Amino acid sequence: MTAGAGLPDQSPLYHAEQVSRYDRQALIAQYEREFSCRLVVLIDAIFPYGITLFEELIYDSNPESDLHLLLHSPGGDGETAVRLVRSAQPRCRELTVVVPDQAKSAATLLAAGAHHILMGPTSDLGPVDPQLQLTQGSLVSAKDIIAAVDDAAKKVQEAPETYPLYASLLSDVTALMVQQARSAIERTGDLLEEALRANPDRTDKEVATLTEQLKGPLIDRPRSHAATFGAADAARAGLPVTTADPADRQWRMIWRLWTKYFTLNSRVYEGVRASKVLPWSSG
């Protein structure tokens, strides 16, 4: 603030252009004061480029303090999710992942490596189903890629004249992508175990038990990437879920902050001292 004037340090136009960012960061700072932690926000699909952006938020975190991560993600790359939680855990005493809306697939892996997962009535985790990016940037389930190719092969074998139709429908899918999808699915169980092991306070026995308990509901049984996995489901499966009371001040503060990101409709990496806002269309 300018000495004696009560005005921002920034120029008037710059401050006006960035005022929504300052408003969000003020709410983050208020949350940190009230709940004695560091709060950072990750709203994005999970892919390797996000490692550096996330690191910018936590590189100077106090390992003796708690870290809360507000996470919203459709999923992405499981290997990156494990790297993210492995990066976060040494920077804090305990890691809490806060899910106001969705943390699907790879984001569920990230949450699995936390000490606590705070979920409310709108929160949803999901099947640990690897996703691949098509050429235009959209995400598609590895299971769906394999199912679509297998179904097309069967239909073309039965009716060869349908080949042009299925070739057109699957024009964005390459043989390499199919192999990547198969490899990613085979690796899913190992990634789940590695994510769980990222929590340094879990014993080997606890990791092994949780891995077995979670394989069914998160890997083997779901038929759709969109399958829901709410707070009660996650708690029954053994994940360290805390179910928030919607009337509780902590959840209300989270929800107020989340709605600002919802209306922003962008990919965001943000904390009190760092902020990166990107359009969903770019990588």
VOSE-790908 format. One record per residue (C-alpha): residue in one letter; x, y, z. Coordinates in nm, 4 decimals. Each point is the difference from the previous one (the first is absolute). Example, Ala and Ser with C-alpha at 12.3 -4.5 7.8 and 13.67 -1.06 7.14 Angstrom:
2
<site r="A" x="1.2300" y="-0.4500" z="0.7800"/>
<site r="S" x="0.1370" y="0.3440" z="-0.0660"/>
# end
This chain:
283
<site r="M" x="0.0000" y="0.0000" z="0.0000"/>
<site r="T" x="0.1152" y="0.3551" z="-0.0665"/>
<site r="A" x="0.1184" y="0.1581" z="0.3247"/>
<site r="G" x="-0.2663" y="0.2152" z="0.1614"/>
<site r="A" x="-0.2368" y="-0.0164" z="-0.2945"/>
<site r="G" x="-0.1708" y="-0.3397" z="0.0468"/>
<site r="L" x="0.0339" y="-0.0657" z="-0.3727"/>
<site r="P" x="0.1306" y="-0.3122" z="-0.1817"/>
<site r="D" x="0.3623" y="-0.0117" z="-0.1116"/>
<site r="Q" x="-0.1107" y="-0.0711" z="-0.3586"/>
<site r="S" x="-0.0950" y="0.2664" z="-0.2505"/>
<site r="P" x="-0.3759" y="0.0689" z="-0.0195"/>
<site r="L" x="-0.0509" y="-0.1642" z="-0.3403"/>
<site r="Y" x="0.2079" y="-0.3093" z="0.0812"/>
<site r="H" x="-0.1806" y="-0.0429" z="0.3320"/>
<site r="A" x="-0.3370" y="0.0353" z="-0.1712"/>
<site r="E" x="0.0939" y="-0.2645" z="-0.2565"/>
<site r="Q" x="0.1195" y="-0.2425" z="0.2682"/>
<site r="V" x="-0.2534" y="0.0720" z="0.2742"/>
<site r="S" x="-0.1699" y="-0.3405" z="-0.0240"/>
<site r="R" x="0.3375" y="-0.1683" z="0.0553"/>
<site r="Y" x="0.0684" y="0.2151" z="0.3067"/>
<site r="D" x="-0.3477" y="-0.0816" z="0.1317"/>
<site r="R" x="0.0655" y="-0.3758" z="-0.0296"/>
<site r="Q" x="0.3423" y="0.0316" z="0.1598"/>
<site r="A" x="-0.1504" y="0.1985" z="0.2882"/>
<site r="L" x="-0.2435" y="-0.2873" z="0.0632"/>
<site r="I" x="0.2890" y="-0.2487" z="-0.0143"/>
<site r="A" x="0.1911" y="0.2079" z="0.2572"/>
<site r="Q" x="-0.3059" y="0.0165" z="0.2272"/>
<site r="Y" x="-0.0418" y="-0.3799" z="-0.0193"/>
<site r="E" x="0.3676" y="-0.0481" z="0.0863"/>
<site r="R" x="-0.0306" y="0.2217" z="0.3078"/>
<site r="E" x="-0.3133" y="-0.1695" z="0.1273"/>
<site r="F" x="0.1134" y="-0.3600" z="-0.0554"/>
<site r="S" x="0.3748" y="0.0366" z="0.0629"/>
<site r="C" x="0.1156" y="-0.1446" z="-0.3299"/>
<site r="R" x="0.1198" y="0.0855" z="-0.3462"/>
<site r="L" x="-0.2705" y="-0.0146" z="-0.2671"/>
<site r="V" x="0.0738" y="-0.0434" z="-0.3701"/>
<site r="V" x="-0.2361" y="-0.0524" z="-0.2916"/>
<site r="L" x="0.0360" y="-0.2335" z="-0.2974"/>
<site r="I" x="-0.2759" y="0.0091" z="-0.2607"/>
<site r="D" x="0.1114" y="-0.1819" z="-0.3127"/>
<site r="A" x="0.0393" y="-0.3319" z="-0.1746"/>
<site r="I" x="0.3041" y="-0.1794" z="0.1395"/>
<site r="F" x="0.2885" y="-0.0181" z="-0.2466"/>
<site r="P" x="0.3783" y="0.0491" z="0.0249"/>
<site r="Y" x="-0.0010" y="0.3737" z="-0.0789"/>
<site r="G" x="-0.1837" y="0.0514" z="0.3301"/>
<site r="I" x="0.2937" y="-0.1232" z="0.2082"/>
<site r="T" x="0.1884" y="0.3292" z="-0.0296"/>
<site r="L" x="-0.3146" y="0.2097" z="0.0460"/>
<site r="F" x="-0.0889" y="-0.1920" z="0.3176"/>
<site r="E" x="0.3566" y="0.0184" z="0.1268"/>
<site r="E" x="-0.0205" y="0.3783" z="-0.0248"/>
<site r="L" x="-0.2784" y="-0.0116" z="0.2613"/>
<site r="I" x="0.1783" y="-0.2172" z="0.2570"/>
<site r="Y" x="0.3765" y="0.0371" z="-0.0522"/>
<site r="D" x="0.0394" y="0.2092" z="0.3159"/>
<site r="S" x="-0.2585" y="-0.1765" z="0.2173"/>
<site r="N" x="0.0799" y="-0.0592" z="0.3665"/>
<site r="P" x="0.0313" y="-0.3773" z="0.0536"/>
<site r="E" x="-0.1148" y="0.0490" z="0.3611"/>
<site r="S" x="-0.3358" y="0.1455" z="-0.1115"/>
<site r="D" x="-0.3036" y="-0.1652" z="-0.1552"/>
<site r="L" x="-0.0691" y="0.0349" z="-0.3723"/>
<site r="H" x="-0.3520" y="0.0118" z="-0.1427"/>
<site r="L" x="-0.0523" y="-0.0501" z="-0.3728"/>
<site r="L" x="-0.3278" y="0.1098" z="-0.1574"/>
<site r="L" x="-0.0204" y="-0.2389" z="-0.2950"/>
<site r="H" x="-0.2341" y="-0.0070" z="-0.2984"/>
<site r="S" x="0.0955" y="-0.2175" z="-0.2965"/>
<site r="P" x="-0.1534" y="-0.2286" z="-0.2639"/>
<site r="G" x="0.3073" y="-0.2243" z="0.0318"/>
<site r="G" x="0.2927" y="-0.0545" z="-0.2318"/>
<site r="D" x="0.3333" y="-0.1750" z="0.0398"/>
<site r="G" x="0.0401" y="-0.2297" z="0.3005"/>
<site r="E" x="0.3793" y="0.0191" z="-0.0022"/>
<site r="T" x="-0.0241" y="0.3787" z="0.0372"/>
<site r="A" x="-0.2523" y="-0.0355" z="0.2826"/>
<site r="V" x="0.2446" y="-0.2146" z="0.1955"/>
<site r="R" x="0.2786" y="0.2520" z="-0.0636"/>
<site r="L" x="-0.2226" y="0.2820" z="0.1271"/>
<site r="V" x="-0.0902" y="-0.1680" z="0.3278"/>
<site r="R" x="0.3595" y="-0.1108" z="0.0509"/>
<site r="S" x="0.1035" y="0.3619" z="-0.0428"/>
<site r="A" x="-0.2645" y="0.1305" z="0.2416"/>
<site r="Q" x="0.0516" y="-0.2443" z="0.2878"/>
<site r="P" x="0.3581" y="0.0998" z="0.1002"/>
<site r="R" x="-0.1098" y="0.3654" z="0.0043"/>
<site r="C" x="-0.2467" y="-0.0400" z="0.2856"/>
<site r="R" x="-0.0827" y="-0.1666" z="0.3295"/>
<site r="E" x="-0.3301" y="-0.1331" z="-0.1319"/>
<site r="L" x="-0.1582" y="0.0317" z="-0.3439"/>
<site r="T" x="-0.3732" y="0.0591" z="-0.0382"/>
<site r="V" x="-0.1593" y="-0.0151" z="-0.3458"/>
<site r="V" x="-0.3214" y="0.2040" z="-0.0146"/>
<site r="V" x="-0.2464" y="-0.1023" z="-0.2720"/>
<site r="P" x="-0.2809" y="0.2537" z="-0.0495"/>
<site r="D" x="-0.1235" y="-0.1588" z="-0.3232"/>
<site r="Q" x="0.1893" y="-0.2736" z="-0.1897"/>
<site r="A" x="0.3419" y="-0.1607" z="0.0244"/>
<site r="K" x="-0.0274" y="-0.2834" z="-0.2484"/>
<site r="S" x="0.2377" y="-0.2753" z="-0.1118"/>
<site r="A" x="0.3595" y="0.1278" z="0.0332"/>
<site r="A" x="-0.1243" y="0.2643" z="0.2439"/>
<site r="T" x="-0.1429" y="-0.2814" z="0.2138"/>
<site r="L" x="0.3489" y="-0.1526" z="0.0022"/>
<site r="L" x="0.1393" y="0.3317" z="0.1235"/>
<site r="A" x="-0.2623" y="0.0128" z="0.2753"/>
<site r="A" x="0.0753" y="-0.3592" z="0.1009"/>
<site r="G" x="0.3502" y="0.1064" z="0.1034"/>
<site r="A" x="-0.1256" y="0.2604" z="0.2473"/>
<site r="H" x="-0.0428" y="-0.0270" z="0.3765"/>
<site r="H" x="-0.3558" y="0.1328" z="-0.0275"/>
<site r="I" x="-0.2573" y="0.0512" z="-0.2763"/>
<site r="L" x="-0.2613" y="0.2639" z="0.0800"/>
<site r="M" x="-0.3225" y="-0.0597" z="-0.1929"/>
<site r="G" x="-0.3440" y="0.1582" z="0.0130"/>
<site r="P" x="-0.3410" y="-0.0835" z="-0.1490"/>
<site r="T" x="0.1120" y="0.1032" z="-0.3514"/>
<site r="S" x="0.3383" y="-0.1744" z="0.0078"/>
<site r="D" x="0.0824" y="-0.2878" z="-0.2306"/>
<site r="L" x="0.3052" y="-0.2164" z="-0.0543"/>
<site r="G" x="-0.0049" y="-0.2594" z="-0.2740"/>
<site r="P" x="0.1356" y="-0.3114" z="-0.1655"/>
<site r="V" x="0.3780" y="-0.0076" z="-0.0415"/>
<site r="D" x="-0.0376" y="-0.0334" z="-0.3735"/>
<site r="P" x="0.2957" y="0.1356" z="-0.2015"/>
<site r="Q" x="-0.0806" y="0.2711" z="-0.2521"/>
<site r="L" x="0.1771" y="0.0952" z="-0.3198"/>
<site r="Q" x="-0.0060" y="0.3269" z="-0.1914"/>
<site r="L" x="-0.1315" y="-0.0110" z="-0.3559"/>
<site r="T" x="0.1605" y="0.2176" z="-0.2655"/>
<site r="Q" x="-0.2460" y="0.2847" z="0.0636"/>
<site r="G" x="0.0806" y="-0.0031" z="0.3719"/>
<site r="S" x="-0.3118" y="-0.1704" z="0.1379"/>
<site r="L" x="0.0336" y="-0.2790" z="0.2562"/>
<site r="V" x="-0.1239" y="-0.3513" z="-0.0639"/>
<site r="S" x="-0.0026" y="-0.3059" z="0.2243"/>
<site r="A" x="0.2539" y="-0.2716" z="-0.0775"/>
<site r="K" x="-0.2725" y="-0.2588" z="0.0598"/>
<site r="D" x="-0.2265" y="0.1784" z="-0.2495"/>
<site r="I" x="0.2747" y="0.0098" z="-0.2654"/>
<site r="I" x="0.0607" y="-0.3736" z="0.0282"/>
<site r="A" x="-0.3724" y="-0.0812" z="0.0077"/>
<site r="A" x="-0.0684" y="0.2157" z="-0.3057"/>
<site r="V" x="0.2847" y="-0.1555" z="-0.2007"/>
<site r="D" x="-0.0922" y="-0.3550" z="0.1009"/>
<site r="D" x="-0.3657" y="0.0604" z="-0.0859"/>
<site r="A" x="0.0925" y="0.1538" z="-0.3374"/>
<site r="A" x="0.2273" y="-0.2934" z="-0.0832"/>
<site r="K" x="-0.2800" y="-0.2443" z="0.0794"/>
<site r="K" x="-0.2571" y="0.1919" z="-0.2080"/>
<site r="V" x="0.2358" y="0.0320" z="-0.2999"/>
<site r="Q" x="0.0803" y="-0.3721" z="0.0176"/>
<site r="E" x="-0.3723" y="-0.0753" z="-0.0106"/>
<site r="A" x="-0.0700" y="0.2572" z="-0.2739"/>
<site r="P" x="0.3160" y="0.1077" z="-0.1899"/>
<site r="E" x="-0.1929" y="0.2647" z="-0.1938"/>
<site r="T" x="-0.0313" y="0.2021" z="0.3244"/>
<site r="Y" x="0.3760" y="0.0589" z="0.0160"/>
<site r="P" x="-0.0144" y="0.3591" z="-0.1415"/>
<site r="L" x="-0.2606" y="0.0940" z="0.2613"/>
<site r="Y" x="0.2020" y="-0.1248" z="0.2976"/>
<site r="A" x="0.3253" y="0.1348" z="-0.1430"/>
<site r="S" x="-0.1621" y="0.3437" z="-0.0096"/>
<site r="L" x="-0.1457" y="-0.0306" z="0.3486"/>
<site r="L" x="0.3386" y="-0.0980" z="0.1452"/>
<site r="S" x="0.2144" y="0.2348" z="-0.2097"/>
<site r="D" x="0.1538" y="0.1583" z="0.3119"/>
<site r="V" x="0.1101" y="-0.3365" z="0.1425"/>
<site r="T" x="0.3382" y="-0.1392" z="-0.1036"/>
<site r="A" x="0.1506" y="-0.3433" z="0.0575"/>
<site r="L" x="0.2517" y="0.1618" z="0.2335"/>
<site r="M" x="-0.2819" y="0.1554" z="0.2021"/>
<site r="V" x="-0.1697" y="-0.3391" z="0.0361"/>
<site r="Q" x="0.3235" y="-0.1530" z="0.1267"/>
<site r="Q" x="0.0479" y="0.2926" z="0.2391"/>
<site r="A" x="-0.3540" y="-0.0535" z="0.1285"/>
<site r="R" x="0.0636" y="-0.3699" z="0.0635"/>
<site r="S" x="0.3300" y="0.0727" z="0.1754"/>
<site r="A" x="-0.1593" y="0.2712" z="0.2145"/>
<site r="I" x="-0.2756" y="-0.2356" z="0.1167"/>
<site r="E" x="0.2541" y="-0.2696" z="0.0903"/>
<site r="R" x="0.1912" y="0.2558" z="0.2072"/>
<site r="T" x="-0.3041" y="0.1300" z="0.1920"/>
<site r="G" x="0.0251" y="-0.2360" z="0.2984"/>
<site r="D" x="0.3658" y="0.0859" z="0.0533"/>
<site r="L" x="-0.0767" y="0.3723" z="-0.0193"/>
<site r="L" x="-0.2721" y="-0.0362" z="0.2630"/>
<site r="E" x="0.2462" y="-0.1711" z="0.2332"/>
<site r="E" x="0.2671" y="0.2656" z="-0.0657"/>
<site r="A" x="-0.2455" y="0.2819" z="0.0687"/>
<site r="L" x="-0.1076" y="-0.1565" z="0.3291"/>
<site r="R" x="0.3635" y="-0.0506" z="0.0973"/>
<site r="A" x="0.0707" y="0.3720" z="-0.0541"/>
<site r="N" x="-0.1547" y="0.0635" z="0.3422"/>
<site r="P" x="0.3083" y="-0.0543" z="0.2198"/>
<site r="D" x="-0.2107" y="-0.0880" z="0.3046"/>
<site r="R" x="-0.1499" y="-0.3133" z="-0.1585"/>
<site r="T" x="0.1591" y="-0.3323" z="0.0775"/>
<site r="D" x="0.0724" y="-0.2595" z="-0.2687"/>
<site r="K" x="-0.2856" y="-0.2090" z="0.1374"/>
<site r="E" x="-0.2429" y="0.2937" z="-0.0180"/>
<site r="V" x="0.1049" y="0.0721" z="-0.3594"/>
<site r="A" x="-0.0507" y="-0.3638" z="-0.1012"/>
<site r="T" x="-0.3403" y="-0.0188" z="0.1707"/>
<site r="L" x="-0.1238" y="0.3258" z="-0.1510"/>
<site r="T" x="0.1214" y="-0.0974" z="-0.3462"/>
<site r="E" x="-0.2054" y="-0.3196" z="0.0109"/>
<site r="Q" x="-0.3050" y="0.1780" z="0.1412"/>
<site r="L" x="0.0080" y="0.2699" z="-0.2671"/>
<site r="K" x="0.0725" y="-0.2101" z="-0.3083"/>
<site r="G" x="-0.3577" y="-0.1230" z="-0.0228"/>
<site r="P" x="-0.1925" y="0.3289" z="0.0256"/>
<site r="L" x="0.2588" y="0.2158" z="-0.1775"/>
<site r="I" x="0.1534" y="-0.2256" z="-0.2673"/>
<site r="D" x="-0.1751" y="-0.3309" z="-0.0639"/>
<site r="R" x="-0.3731" y="0.0618" z="0.0365"/>
<site r="P" x="-0.0747" y="0.3431" z="-0.1525"/>
<site r="R" x="-0.1242" y="-0.0184" z="-0.3583"/>
<site r="S" x="0.0033" y="0.3737" z="-0.0611"/>
<site r="H" x="0.2560" y="0.2705" z="0.0642"/>
<site r="A" x="-0.2889" y="0.2169" z="0.1206"/>
<site r="A" x="-0.0984" y="-0.2415" z="0.2788"/>
<site r="T" x="-0.0551" y="0.1852" z="0.3255"/>
<site r="F" x="0.1978" y="-0.0666" z="0.3170"/>
<site r="G" x="-0.1253" y="0.2287" z="0.2740"/>
<site r="A" x="0.1162" y="0.0583" z="0.3561"/>
<site r="A" x="-0.1872" y="-0.2999" z="0.1424"/>
<site r="D" x="0.1304" y="-0.2305" z="-0.2757"/>
<site r="A" x="0.3570" y="0.1190" z="0.0541"/>
<site r="A" x="-0.0235" y="-0.0413" z="0.3775"/>
<site r="R" x="-0.1407" y="-0.3536" z="-0.0330"/>
<site r="A" x="0.2890" y="-0.0892" z="-0.2298"/>
<site r="G" x="0.2485" y="0.1095" z="0.2651"/>
<site r="L" x="0.1150" y="0.3410" z="-0.1242"/>
<site r="P" x="0.0641" y="0.2592" z="0.2759"/>
<site r="V" x="-0.3112" y="0.2056" z="-0.0697"/>
<site r="T" x="-0.1363" y="0.2743" z="0.2223"/>
<site r="T" x="-0.3577" y="0.0831" z="-0.0931"/>
<site r="A" x="-0.0559" y="0.3730" z="0.0345"/>
<site r="D" x="-0.3140" y="0.1443" z="0.1515"/>
<site r="P" x="-0.1355" y="0.2444" z="-0.2631"/>
<site r="A" x="-0.0807" y="0.2428" z="0.2817"/>
<site r="D" x="0.3548" y="-0.0138" z="0.1382"/>
<site r="R" x="0.2053" y="0.3170" z="-0.0418"/>
<site r="Q" x="0.2908" y="-0.1837" z="-0.1637"/>
<site r="W" x="-0.2189" y="-0.1472" z="-0.2737"/>
<site r="R" x="-0.1767" y="0.3313" z="-0.0535"/>
<site r="M" x="0.3332" y="0.1725" z="-0.0501"/>
<site r="I" x="0.1087" y="-0.2721" z="-0.2427"/>
<site r="W" x="-0.3267" y="0.0300" z="-0.1889"/>
<site r="R" x="0.0244" y="0.3777" z="-0.0246"/>
<site r="L" x="0.3505" y="-0.0343" z="-0.1426"/>
<site r="W" x="-0.1001" y="-0.2844" z="-0.2338"/>
<site r="T" x="-0.2845" y="0.2020" z="-0.1543"/>
<site r="K" x="0.2501" y="0.2674" z="-0.1018"/>
<site r="Y" x="0.1991" y="-0.2610" z="-0.1924"/>
<site r="F" x="-0.3197" y="-0.1489" z="-0.1427"/>
<site r="T" x="-0.1008" y="0.3328" z="-0.1533"/>
<site r="L" x="0.3582" y="0.0617" z="-0.1167"/>
<site r="N" x="-0.0210" y="-0.3219" z="-0.2077"/>
<site r="S" x="0.3771" y="-0.0282" z="-0.0444"/>
<site r="R" x="0.2883" y="-0.2236" z="0.0951"/>
<site r="V" x="0.1508" y="0.1406" z="0.3191"/>
<site r="Y" x="0.3072" y="-0.0488" z="0.2196"/>
<site r="E" x="-0.0324" y="0.2468" z="0.2865"/>
<site r="G" x="0.1120" y="0.0812" z="0.3508"/>
<site r="V" x="0.0539" y="0.3139" z="0.2042"/>
<site r="R" x="0.3301" y="0.0813" z="-0.1719"/>
<site r="A" x="-0.0345" y="-0.1603" z="-0.3428"/>
<site r="S" x="-0.2716" y="-0.0097" z="-0.2632"/>
<site r="K" x="-0.0196" y="-0.1476" z="-0.3478"/>
<site r="V" x="-0.3287" y="0.0095" z="-0.1919"/>
<site r="L" x="-0.0159" y="-0.1729" z="-0.3401"/>
<site r="P" x="-0.2775" y="-0.0694" z="-0.2523"/>
<site r="W" x="-0.1287" y="-0.3562" z="-0.0088"/>
<site r="S" x="0.0818" y="-0.0262" z="-0.3695"/>
<site r="S" x="0.3801" y="0.0214" z="0.0316"/>
<site r="G" x="0.2476" y="-0.2542" z="0.1365"/>
# end
